[in-house]
Every structure is written in C-alpha cells, then in structure tokens.
Amino acid sequence: MFQLFKKRSFSSYINDTFDFFKVEGKNYFKNFFLINGAFLVLMLICSYFLFQVYFDFMKSEMQGFQQNYLTDYIEDNGLLIFLLAFAFMILLILFSAIAYSFPTLYLKNMEKYPGQNITTDMIVSDLKSQIGRILIYILGTVFIILPLIFILLGIGMVLIFIIIGIPLLLILFPAIMSVSMLSYNEYLIKGSAFFDSIAVGIKMVKNNFWPIIGSTFIMYFIIQIVASIFTFIPQMILMFNLLTGVKDDAEIFATDTFSVTYMIIMAISMIVGFILNNLLLVNQGLIYYSEREVMENNQSRFDIEQLGQSND
C-alpha cells in the first residue's frame, strides 16, 4: 500500500512520485482515461477540423489566390469556424478542470479508503459533488490570481535586463506553480475556502521552500524533455523530408501528407502532454500530504493506534 502521509525530503518528493506510479499507475491511468477519454477524443476531433481550416487557407495563400481570400473564406465559413473554436474552448475548459482535479481526488480517495482499489465511481461522485466549487476556484483563479501572477512575472521579465531577473524567474515560476497546486489540493481535499486555501499553499511552500521549489522545477523539466521527444523531433523529421522532397512552399502545404502528418503530431503532443502532466500534479499532491504530515502528524497517530490495537 502506498503511504501518503510521510515526511519527505527533496529526493523523496521525486522518488515517491515515480514509486506512486509503480504501485498505482495501472489503476490510476485506467480511471483517468475512463473519465477523461471522451472529452479528449472530442477535443482532438475539433482540433482536426480547425487545423484543416488553417491548412486550406495556407494552401490558397501560397498558391496565389486572390488577396481577399481570407475575408471571403471567413464570410463563407464563419459560423462553422466559430462553432468549432467555441466547442474546442468549452471542451478544453471542461477537460482541464476534470484532468487537473483527477489526481487530487484520486489521492483524496486513497486517504479516505486506505488499502482499497480506487474506482471510477468514487472519483465521479466527488466530481459531481465538487463541480460547483471547482468552477468557483476557476473563476477566482482567472479573475483574481492570474492578474497577480502576470504582474509578478512581468516584474521578473523586466528585471531580466539587469541579470537578476533570470534566477528570479527560475525561482518565481515553480513557486507560483507549487502554491497554486498545493492550494487546489487543500481546496478540494479539506474543503477549505478559496482564500484560506491560497494561504495554506503559501504557508506550505514557505515552510519547506527550497526542496519544494527544486522538486517542482525538476519534475517540470523532466516533463518538458520527454514531451519534446514526441513533438520536436518528429516535427523536425517531417519538415526535413518535406523540404528536401518538395521544391516550394506552396507544394509543401498542398500535400495531404504534410497536413495529416502534422495534425497527427499535434494530437500525439496533446495526449502526451496531458498524460505527463499527471507526474507534476501527483508530485504536488505528495508534497501536500508531506507538509500536512509535518503539521498534523497523521501517520504518527495512525501508527500509535495500530500499535495499541495490536497490543490489545
């Protein structure tokens, strides 16, 4: 059985994340795709048609069609483009809300039902009961937290010109990321109010600043490196083959091979990105339980109770 409540160090934040997927990975991703699979497929379908619109436009531009082609194209297909874009945005918001909530609710059920197999029904039940609070958190983040984040990142970008901004951004980015995710764990797991959750997230990061910042940065770096293998390298191979096999840009964009292959790469990129993102979200969940153990000594009390029961 995987131990949630545990005092962890910098290295164990990372090691326990991978150990979690060794123990729970099969059941975790089975539930993940059962809950999120339909949204992901619909997003990919919308993405396909949106990219097809883009490639149709590029082919027409490069093949020397009239200059007002874009205006005419939008006038002829404006409703379709709008509906596709709108559907994609709604699906993206819904999928992101569920996908980002899933790891937290999975860990919550592991805490609630220790030693039991976590089922889809458990998580769906939590999602249904928490959907209103999830939407409130999204609105609070968009209209209150994001503007503050943009201000802080903007200051960091300005300070780049005097060198100090570079290390500041390297610290600020994972700090903001960790505070937001620890806050969300507190919000969903303990049912705290929005601003109370933010305060807890800030407190947790302050209490163990450098190990949390370091592990968050490393997990994010690992994800980006792995994701690039599935996106950057295939894109470079595709572009090289097309550029060496076709003479001009118009012919490149006119080929079905280019558009289909490019959309397949983008689809793979989306799927891989969402899967890998679970590494970071679970990592933050384990940091959350580690910091709760420091503050609450849950595992220590549990061990004492178990020892007392065994003595009886």
N, C-alpha and C positions, 0 to 999 in steps of 0.2 A: 504494500500500500504506500502510495506517495505521501510524504509528510509536508503539509502546507505550512503549519506553524513551526518555524525554525529560525534561529538566529543565524543569519548568513553574512558572509564576508564578500568582498569584491569578486573573488574567483568563484565562490559557490553561487552567486547570483547567476553567473553564466553557465556553470556546470549543471546546476539544478534545472535550468531551463531545458537543456538537452536531455537530462535524465527524465524530466517530466514527459517528453515526447517518446522516450524509450518505453516508459511504463503505460502512458495513457494515449499515445499517438494514434493508434488504430481506431479506438473508440471515439477519440476526440474528432478526428477528421471525418469519420463516418457521420457523426451528428452534424458537423459543420456543413457538409455538402447536402445532407438531407434537408437542413433548414434553409441554407443559402443558395442551393443549386438552381432552383427555378429562377430566382432573381438574377443570378449570374448569367444564365442562358439567355434570358430576355434582354439583358444589357448587351451581350455580345451580338444579338440579332440587330438591335438598334444601332450599335456601333458599325456593323457591317454596311447597313444602308446609308448611314451618314458618311462613311468613308467612300462609298460608291458614288455619292453625290459629289464629293470633293474630287475624286479621280475623273469623273465625267467633265467637270469644269476645267481641270488642269489639261486634259487631253484637247478640249476645244480651244483653250487659250493658246496652247503650243502649236496647234495645227493651223493657226491663223484665222480663226473665226472672227466675226465682227466684234468691235471693241465693246459694244454694249451687250455682249452675250451674257455676262453675269446678271445684269439687270433683268434681261428677258427671262433668263433661267429662273431667277427668284420669283418673278411675276407668275410664271407658268407653274412653278412647283412650290410656291411659298408656303402653302398650307401643309403640304407633306413634310417639308423641311422643318417647319415649326413644330408639328406634332411629333416628329422623330426626336428632335432636340429636347422637347418638353418631356416626352416619355423617358428619354435617356436620363435626364436630370432627376426626375422623380424616382426612377429605379435606382440611380446612384445614391441618392439620399437614403432611401429605404434600405438598400443593401449595406451601405456603410454603417447605418445605425445598428442594424442587426449584427453585421460582421464584427463591429467594434464591441458590441455588448456581449457577444457569444463567449469569448474567453473568460470575461468577468463572471458571467452567470454559470459557466461550467465549473470554475473554481468555487463559486458560492455553493453549488450543489455538492461538490466534494467535501466542503466543510460541513454542510448540513447532513449529508448521508455518508459518513466516513466508511470506507471499505466497500461501498456499493457501486455497481456499474451505473454510470450516469446515462440516462436515456434522453431521447429527443423530447418526449412528453414533459420531462422535468424542466427543460430549458424553454420550450414553447410556452409552458404555463407561466414561467417567470416573465417571459417577454410580453405576454398578454397582460399580466398584472402590472408591469412596469412601463408599458408603452407611453402612457401619459407623461410620466416622469422623464423618460428618455427624450421625448420631444421638448419638454421644458429645458432640459440640460442642453440640447442642441441650440435652442433659441438663445439661452443665456450665454453659451459659448460664442455664437455668431455675433450677437449684438453688444456683448459686454467684454468678454475675454479676448476675442480676436483683435479688436481695435487696440487694446493694451499691448498685445503681443506684437502687432505691426509697429507700434511706437518704439518698443524695446529693440526689435530687430532693425528698425530704421536708424536708431541711435548707433547700434553696432556697425551698420553699414557705413555710416558717416565716419565713425572712428577708425575704419579700415585705412583711411588716408593718413592717419598718424600711427600706423602699425598696430597699436594696442587693440584695434577693433578685431583683428584676426583671431587672436586667442580668446577674446571676449565672446565672439560669435561661436567658437568651438565649445565654449562652456555654456553660453546662454541657450543655444538651440536644444541640447539634450536636457537642460534644466527645465525649460518650458515644456518640453515633450513629457518629461517624467512627472512634473507637477500635474499636468492635465490628466494623465492616465491614472496616477495614484488617486487623484480627486474623483475620477469617474468610478474607480473601484470602491471608494468609500461611499459614494453616492448610491450605487446600486446594491452593494453588499450589506451595508448597515442602514440604508435608507435615510442618510443624513440630508439636511437641506443643502441647496446649491452652494451658498457662500460658506457654510460650515465645512462642506466637502473640500472646497478650494483651500480653506485654512488648514485642514488636516493634510492635504497634499503638500502644501508649502512646508509645514512642520516636519513631515517625514523626510523631505529632501534636505532640509536644514540639519536634521539630526544625524544624517549619515551622508553628507554631501558628496564627497569625492568618490566613494565606492559606487554610489547610485549613478552619478554623472558618468563615471568611467564605464560601467557596465552597459548603461543605456547607449553611449556613443559606440562602443564596440559591437553591440548587437545590431545597431542601425548600420554600421559599416559592413558587417558580415552580410546583412540582407542586401545591401546595395551591390556588393561584389557578386553575390550569387545571382541576383536578378539581372545583372549586366551580361552574364553568360547566355541567358535566354533571350536577350534583346539586342544588345550592341553588336555582339559577334555575328549572329545571323543577319542583321541588317547590313553589316559591312560586306559579308559574303554576297548577299543579294545585290547590293549596289555595284560591287566589283564585277560580278558576272554580267549584269545588265550593261554597264558602261563599256566593258570590253567586247560585248557581243552585239551591241546596237550602236549606230553611228550618231544619232542626235537625240536631244531631249524629247522631242515630240514622239519619236518612235518608241522611246523608253516608256513614257506614260500611256502610249496607245496599246501596249502589250497587256493582255489579260494576265500573263504570268506575274508581272510586276504588282498589279493591284491585288490579285488574290493572295500572292505570297506575302505582301506587305500587311494585309489585313490578318492573315494567319499569325504572323509575328506579333502584331499588336494584341490579338486575342490571347496568345500564349503569355505575353507580357502582363496583361491584366490578371489572368488566372494565377500566374506565378507570384505576382505582387501581393495579391490578397492572401495567398497561402503563406508566403514568407512573413507577412505582416503579423501572423499569429505568433511567431517567435518573439517579436518585440512585445506584443500585448501580454503574452504569458509571462515573459520576463518581468514586466512591470507588476503583474499580478503577484508573482512570487516575492518581489521587493515589498509590495504592500503587506503581504502576510508576515514577512520577516520583520517589518517595522512594527506591525501590530503585536508580534510576539515580544519584541523589546518592551513595548509599552504595557502589555496586558498579561504576559506570562501564561498564555493559554495552554501551551504544550506542557509546561511545568506542572500546572494544576491537573491536567489530564493524566500525566504520569503518576502523580501522587494518588489520584483517585483510583487508577488502575492498580497501583501497588496495595492500596487499602483493601480493594475488593479481593485481590489475590490472597492477602493475609487472612481475610475472613473465611 
